[in-house]
Amino acid sequence: MKKRYQLYSPLVLLAALVVAGCGADSASDQITEAAQEASGTATQSPGGNVSEKNRVNNFTDWGTYLGDQAGTAYSSLSQITTDNIGMLEEVWTYDTRELMGPGMESNPIIIDGVMYFADPELNLVALDAATGEELWLFDPSLHDPRGDKFPSGVQRGEVYWEDENGENARIFHMAKDTIWAVDPKKGTLIESFGMGGALDLTETHTWPAEYVRGKISNNSPPVTYKNFLIVDFNVFENREEPPGHIQAFDTLTGEFKWRFHTVPEKGQPGYETTEFEDNMNYGGANSWGGFAVDEERGWVFGATGAMTGGIHGNGGSRPGKNLYANSVIALDATTGELQWYFQTMHHDIWDYDIAAAPMLATIAHDDGTEQDVVVQTGKQGKFFVFDRETGESLFPIVEKPVPTEAAPGERAYPTQPWPLKPDPLVRTSFYESDLTDISPESHASALEKFKKLKAGPMYTPPSIEGTIVQPGIHGGNEWGGPAFDPETNISYVNVNDFPFILTLVPMPPDQFADMSELQRGKTIYAGQCAACHGAERQGGTGMPLLELAYTDDELQTIITQGRNAMPAFQYFKDDQLDLLVGYLKSEPGEAESTADIDLTDETLTWSGGEGMTAWSTSTPQYVAALDYFTDHLGYHGIKPPWGKLLAIDVAKGDILWS
């Protein structure tokens, strides 16, 4: 069993209660009455239509991730208001007892008075929602061959399912590459599902299990429709990563049902939108933000990330639009058949993958008619609204010409989709006039950086000298997604509004002499670590990795088990770990630089991987170095505000306030 930390941790769940006007009994009564009202199968949608819904898909229980199957994050409970929220008092806390994990992003669900969530060690926890008492804890490491080496991680929600008769109830718990079916009352495995209660997703991928084990996970929960459990593959987006298929399994047995290829195979629609190279791997395009379900239509909606090959630059080996990457996708939930799609950007070389799941809403127009729509937000800071049946946009979208001057080997796409309403939710360019003005010193330090970098409108390609990307890679609306009030047509969206620096560092070509062990270690670092920790270990979105005080064994443990926000990298072989740790312990500048490589030399080649994932190309390859664009004190180098909350009239496409 994994070690349980008994020290107090800030990673706690907190329950609060209004102390003025009503007590615990009245709060419980309201929830119970609301749940009883919603327990029938025929429920009224926001637009007034009566449709078949499972009993936990309502606006009162919070029985699914983000509140309901549509992902609206809306609750009709009215006890806590803007008038009394300041009078809340703590009722109970639950300590997750974990100090070293990546933190907790789980959005708890509540079923029949029991709260279910995932802690930072990926345990499934059941609490009495009224008292905070731990009812049981399911520890995957006790049932997994990896045992104590089972990695910590992030799981943003749990999935409750029962059949049409209210029987065979189970919690589907996602932990890395495994789906566990757990009895919601006992916390024990339901052994009739999968193999003894577990479904190993590495065995269901189109790639052999040995090539995807340790490379797939599921940070956002799956969804269910009738007896279909619909799952994505959350993968990295490097050159040796598998495709992020969307798949469905039987909720009772775990039997495979269908698969949708987000990276089309030869002969499938969409394949023609990418110029594939024969000796390269193509994966990614995964729906890592989760799904929404339209139970009336029997459709599931997902939104995808970028195609692999290296998402920060490195698009030269995959010219074209790259369907179905960066797309909103509507699928038949029982067959996986594509109903419609819309690609929100072409040929992603900025990591502008769609972080948030689609949100389903029913809006009322001024003439009294109602319309089912799909709302899609994302890192680009745009707000798309589509008719749910047809996929047609409610507001005009144009193909806007964008800069195409790119690093050698790259072929940036010449246009990008641009909705004319609503206006972008963030700033979509960066010039000298946008530099921070919080103090003269901050402006001067940001200006000094700015003069060394490439800047301009959104979609300015990454560069060797460094490009200021606005909005940044953590910009726009992230994986939490928007919310929707069905009574007002208003969607609420929180956005980040600050830039990143994206710098391309050439990878050593095959002709770069015989590499020493140090250079080989740097090559591994460049492909797996540099995007967060900087090309020269100077730090970026991740901490600096210079002058590390860890032993070799400690570094290997951190790499393979993860720490804080860093995920676990369990697919490194022992010799690769040795090379990587050797480089991490080396002195700065000890490994030879690639800065003087002539990337226009057509005789150069690049290669990597081994076995099935071996790749080779004559297209220049890069390692991306990411960093925040900041002043000398670490504050964002753009004028405030750096984030905001907006209210949008979905029917009219108007921003009401921010």
N, C-alpha and C positions, 0 to 999 in steps of 0.2 A: 504494500500500500504506500502511496506517496506520502511524504512527510507533510504533516499539517502544522502550520505555524499557529501558536497559541497567543502570540503577542497581539496587542490591539492594532488593528489595521484601519486606515481611512476608507477602505473598500467595504462599505456597509450599505445595507438597505435600511431606509428610515421610513416609518409610518407616522403620519401626523393626523391630528383630529382637530376640528373646530371646537373651541371651548366655549363659545358664546352662542346661545340659541338652541343647542341640542347636544346630547351626549352620545356615548358609544352605542347605546341601544337604538337611538333614532337613526344613526348612520347605518347600522346594520340592517334596520328595517327597510330603509330606502333601497339599499343594494338588493335585498331579498325580493322586494316587490318588483323592482325593475327587471331582475332576472326572471321572475315568474312571467311577467308580461312578454318577455322575449323568448320564452322557452318553446313556443309553438314553431312548427316548420314553416307555416305561411306567415311571412313578415312583410311589413310595408317598407319599401325603399324610400330614400329621400324624395324622390319625385312622385311618390304616391302609388306606384305600381306594386301589385302584390306578386311576389315570386317565391320560389322554394329556396330556403336557406337552411344551413345546418344551425343548430341551436346556439352555438357560441359565436356566430357571425352576426353581431348586433352592436349597438352603440352604448351598451351598459356594462357588460361583464368584463371587457378587455380580455377576452378569451383567446385572442390571436395576436400575433406580432403586429404592432402599429394599430391595435384596436379592433380592426375588422379585416375581412378578406380583401377589401378595396384599398386598404392602406391609408385611410383618411386621418388617422390619429385623432378622431373626434369622439367625444363622450357626451351623452345627453344628460348625465347626472348633474344636478344643479345645487348640491349642498354647499360645495366650496365655490365661492365667488370672489370677484375683485374687491368686494366690500369687506369680506371676512378673512381673506387669506393671511393677513397680518396677525391674526389671532390663533393660528395653528400652533399646537404644542406637540412635542414628540411623545409618541405612545410606546413605540418599541424600536429597537435596532437589531440588526443581525450582522455579526462580524464574520466576514468570509475567511479571515485568518490567513490571508495570503499576502506576502510582502514582496515577492520577487516576480510575480507574473506580469502579463501585459496590461493589467487593469481589467475592469469589468464594463462591458458595453451591453449587457443583456437587458432587454426590455421585458420584464416579467409578465407572464400571463396568469390569469386567475380563473380557475374552474371549480365551481361548487365550493367556494370559500377557501380553496387551497392555491397558494402562489407557487409557481414553478419558474426557475431561472437557472442559468449556467454561471458558475463562479469562475475566477481566473484560472483555476486548474482544470477547467472543463468538466467539473462534476455537475450533475443535475441535482438541484436542491428543491425540496418541497417544504414549504412553511405554512403554518396556520396563518392566513392573511390577517386575522383579527388580533392575534397575540404575538406573532413572530416566532412561535415555537417551531423548532426544526422537527418535522415529522419523519423524514428520512433523507438520506444522501446517497446517490448512485455514483460510484467512482469507476469510470471506464478503465482505469489502469488495472483494476482487479480482474477484468475480463478480457484484457488485450494481451497478445504475446509480448508487447513491448514492456509491460509491467511498469516498474519504477521509471523507465525511460519514456513513458508516454508523455508527450510534450504538453505544456500549458498552452493557452491560446485564447481566442476570442470566439464566442458564440452569442449572437445578438438576440436570439429568441428561441423559444421552444414551440412545438406543434402538438396540439391535442387533437385526437381523432377518435370517433366512435362510429359504429355503423348506423344504418337508418333506423334500427330498433333501439338505439341507445346502448348497445352492447359492444363487447370486444374493445373497450376503451384502452387507449395507450397514449403515452407521450413519446413522440419521436425526438430523440436527442442526437444532435449532430456533434461529433467530436472528431475534428480533423477529417480523416478519410473514411469514417465509419458512421453508419446510422444505427442507433440502438433503439429498440422498441421496449419501453419500460412501463410496467404496471403503475398507473397513477395513484393507486391506493397503497401499494406495498413497496414500491421502489425496486422491484425485482424484474429480471428480464422475462419477456414473453417469448419463450423458446420456439414457438411455432413460426415466428417471423425470421426470415433469412436463415442463417446458420446459428442456431441456438440463441436467437434474439438479436443478432447483429448482421448488418449488410455491409460487406467490405466493398467500397466503391472502386477500389483499385482493380477488382476482379470484373467490374462491369464496364470498364472503359474500352474504347476501340484500340488503344495502345496496350501492349502487354503489361501486366501488373508490375513487373520489376522496373519498368520505365516510368511509372506514374506514382509509385509508392513514395511518400514523402514530398510529393510535388502537388498534391491536390488537398483541398480542405473545403470547408463550408462555413464561412463566417456568418452569413445571413441564413435564417431558417428556410426550409422548404415550405411548400404549401400542399394542401390536399383539396381534391375535388372528387366527391363520391368515394370510390375505392382506389383513387390514384394518388400516389405520393410523388410530387414533382420536385426535382432536385437539380441544382446546377453543380458544376465543378469549378471551384474557385482556384485558379492556377496563377502562378507567376507569369510574367510576360517576356521571358528571355528567349534565347535561340533554341533551347532544348526542352521547351515546355509543351505539354499536351494541349489539345483543343479543349475548350470549355463547353462541351456538349450540354444540352438540357435533356434530362431523362426522366422517365416515370416508372414507378414500381407499384406493385399491388400492396395496398395498405395492410392486408391481412397476412400475406405470405412472403412479401418481398420479391415476388417474381417480377422480372423485367417486362415492361409493357411497350415503351416506345422511346425513340431517341430523335432529337432534332439537332442537326449539325450546324452549329453557329459558324464554323469554318467549312464551307461546302466542299464536298469531295467531287472529283471529276465526274461530270455528267449531271450533277445537281444544279438547280437554279442558283445563281449567284457566283458560281465558280468562275465565270468569265470576267468578273469585276476585279480580279487580281492576276497580275502577271507572275505566276509561280515559277520559281527556279527549281530545277530537278533535284538539286542536292541540298536543299534547305528544309528546315522544319517549320511548320506553320500551325500554331496553336493559339491559345488565348480566346478572345472574344467571348468571355464568360459573363453570365448574369450575376455578378457577385453581390449586387445590392438587394437581391431577393425578387419576389414576385407579387403580383396581385391577381385575384381570381374573380371573374364575373360568373357567378353561379347560374344566372338566368340563361346566359348564352352557352355556358359550358366551356369558356375560354380562359386561358391563363396568359398573363402579360409579363414579359421580362424586358430588361434593357441591358445591353452588353458593353463590354470594355473593348480595348484595342486588340488587334491581331498581333501575335508575337513576331519576334525577329528583333526585339528591342523596341520599346515603345517611345523612348525619348530619342528622337532621331531614328536612325537605323531602319528607315522605311525603304531604302534603296533596293532591297531584295524582295519587296512586295509592292511594286507600283500599282496604282489603280485605286478604286474606291474602297476595296477590301470588305465587301459584304460577308457576314452580317455583323461586322464589328460596329461599335458605337451606334447601335440601332435599337429602336423600340420594336418589339416583336409580339404579335398576337398569334397564339397557337390554340388549336383545338385540344382541350385538356385530356380527351380520351384517346386521341390518335397521334398528337404531335404535329398534325398538318398545319402548315403556315396559312394564316388567314390574311394578314397584311403586315407590312413592316414600313418603317421610315428611318432612314439613316440620318442622324442628327449632325454628323460631320464625316468627311471623307478622309481616308488615309491618315489616321491619327499618328502624329510624330511628337505630340506634346504631353501625352498621358491625360488627355481630356476624356477618359472613359466615363460612361454614365454611372455615377456612383449610387444614385438613388433608384429605388424600384419605381415603376410606373404607379401612378395614383389614379383610381377610378372615381368619377364623380358624376352626379346627375344635376344639371344646371337648369334654371328656369329663365326663359327669355321674357322680354317685356310684353310680348304678345300672348303670354300665358303658356306657350309650348315648352316642353321639356326635352332635353337632349342628354343622352349618355355620352360622356367624354372620357378621354385619357389625358392626364396631365403628366408631362415629363420635364423634370429639372435636371441639373447636372453641373459639372465643374465649369462649363462654359459660361454660366450665369444667364442662360436663356431659359425661357418659359414657353414650352410647346403645348398646344392644346389640339387634340385630334378627336374627330368623331369616332366613337368606340366601335361602331359597326363597320365603317368603311376605311378608317385610317386617314381620311382627308382632314387637312388642317382647317380649323375654324377661322384662322387669320392668314393673310398672304405670307408666303415664304419665298424669298428670292435666292438665286445662286449668286453670291457676292464674290467678285474677283478679289483675290488675296495675294500677298507677296509669295514669290516662288524661288527667290534667290536662296539657294541652300548649300549645305556642305557637299564636297565632292562625292558623287555616287547617289545622292538623294534626289528624288523627283517629287517635290511637293505638289499636292493637287491644286489646280489653278483657281478653283471656286469652293465656297463653303455655304451650306444652307443658313439663311439669316431670316428669322421671323420678324415681320414688320410690327407686330403687336404680340404681347406687350413689349415695351422697350427692354433692352438688356437690364438685368438686375444689378450688374456690376459695371465698372469701367472696362472698356474693351480696347484700350490702347495705352501706350506709355511713352511720354515725351518729357523733355526737360521741364516743361511747365507743370508736370505732375509730381515733381519731387517734393518730398516732405518739407513742411514749413513749421514744424513744431518748435524749432529753435534755429538760430543762425548756424550753430555748430553742426546740428543734424543735417541741415540742408547742404552745408559745405562737404561733409563726409560722403553723403549720398551722391552729390554731384561729381566728386572725384571718382567714385565707382562707375557712375553712369557714363562718363566720357570714355571708358575703356570697353564698353559693352555695346552690343547691337540692340536697338530698340525700335519701336514703331507700333503699327496696329496689331490687333489680335491676329494670330496665325502667322506671325513672322517666324520663319523656320529656325530651328536650333542651329547653332554655329560653333565653330572651333574657338572663336574669340569669346563666346558667351552671349546668349540672347536673354533679354529681360522678357519674361512671359507674363502677360497680364490679360485675364486673370491668371493667377498662379495655379500650380498643380494641386494645391489645397483650396483653390478658390471656388466661387459659385456655391451651389447647394450640394453639400456632401451626402453621405449615405443615409443620414437621418431622414432626408426627404421633406416634402412639404406637408401641410395639413389642410383640411377642407371643412368648412362649416356648411352643411347642406341647407341650413335655414336662410343663409344670406348670400350664397354663391361666392363667398370669399375664401381664397386660399392664402395661407400664411406661410412665408418662406424665409428662413434665415440663410444669409450668405456671408462668405468670406470675400473680402475685396482687397487683396494685396498681391504683389508680384513675386515671382521666383526668378532665379538665374538658372538657365539650362545651358550647360557647356558640354560640347562633344570632344572627347579625348580619343584619338585614333588608337585602335587596337593594334598590337604588333602583328604584322603580316607573317606568313609562313617563311618568307625569305629573310626574316629578322634574325639571321644567324642561328646558331644552336643556343637555345635559351638555357640559362642556368636555373637551378632550383629556385632561386630568388625571383627570377623573371617569370617562371612558371607559376609561382605563388601569387605574383602580382597580377598575372593574367586571370587566375581564378578570382582574386579580389575584384578586379575590374569588372568581370561579368556578373558578380553576385552581390557585391558590397558597395561599390563606388557610388552608385546612384544616391545612396543615403549618406554615406560617410565621406564622400569627396574622392576625387581621382587620386589625390596624394595623401589620403587619410586625414585631411585637415578638418573634416567635419562638414556637415551640411544640414539636412533635415535630421540626420543622426549625429551622435556625439563624435568628437575627434578620436582617432585611434592611434595617436602618437604617444610614445613613452608609456606604454601600458605596463602596469605593475602586476599583471596576472601571470601565473605559471602557464606552461603549455597545456597541462591538463585542465586548468580552469578555463582557459580560452576555448578549448574544444567543447567543454560542457556548455558554455554560454552559446556557442554557435549551434550546437545540436539540440539544445533544450529551449533556447530563446530566453530573453530577459526584458522586462519592462515592455516597451512597445515593439521590440524586435522579435519577429517570428522565429520559430525553430527551423533550422536547415538540416533535415535528417537524411538527405539523400547524398551527402558527400561521402566518398569512400575514404578509408583510412589514410591512403597516401595523399589524397587531395586535402584532407584536413591538416596533415603534417606540412604540406607546402604552404597552405594558407596561413597557418599559425607562424611558420618560419618568416613569411613576409611581414606579418603584423608585428613581429618582434624585431624586425630589422630597423636600421637607422634611416631617417628620411633621405631620399635621394640615392640610396645605395643601389636600387634597381635601376637599370638603364631606362632613359626616357624614350618615348616614341614621337616626340614633338617634331623631329626633322624628317619624318617619313614623307616622301613625295607621293601623295594620294592620287595624282594624275597618271602615275606609271601603270599602264594597263597590263603589265606582266605580273603584278603583285596578286597574291591570293591570300585568303583567310580561311581558317578551318578550326573545328573544335568538336567537342562531344566524342562519344564512342558508341560502338554498336549501332543500334537502331537510331539513336539520336545524333550520330555523327553528321556533320554538315561541312560544306565547303562552298566558296563563292569567290568571284573576282570583283564583287561589289564592295567598296570600302566599308569597313565595320568600325563602330565607335562604342565607347563606354560613355554613358551619360553621368555627369556630375551635377547634382541638384543642390541648390542653396537658396535660402531666403534672400531677397534683396533688402538689405537693412542699412541703417546708419551706424555710426561708431559705437552706439550704445546697445545695438541689437533691436531697436524699434524698426518697424517697417519703413522702407524708404519712399513710400508714396504718401501723399497727403491723406489725413484721416477723412472720412471714417474707414476703418479697416474691416468692418463687419456691420451688418444691419439686419433688421427684421422688416419685411415688407408685407403689405396686404394687397391682394390682386383680385379684382372682379373677373372671375374666370369666364363669364358669359360675354363680357364686353372687351376683355383684354386690357383693362385700364389698371394702372398702379394707383391705388387709392391713397396710400401713405407709406412712408418708410422711416 
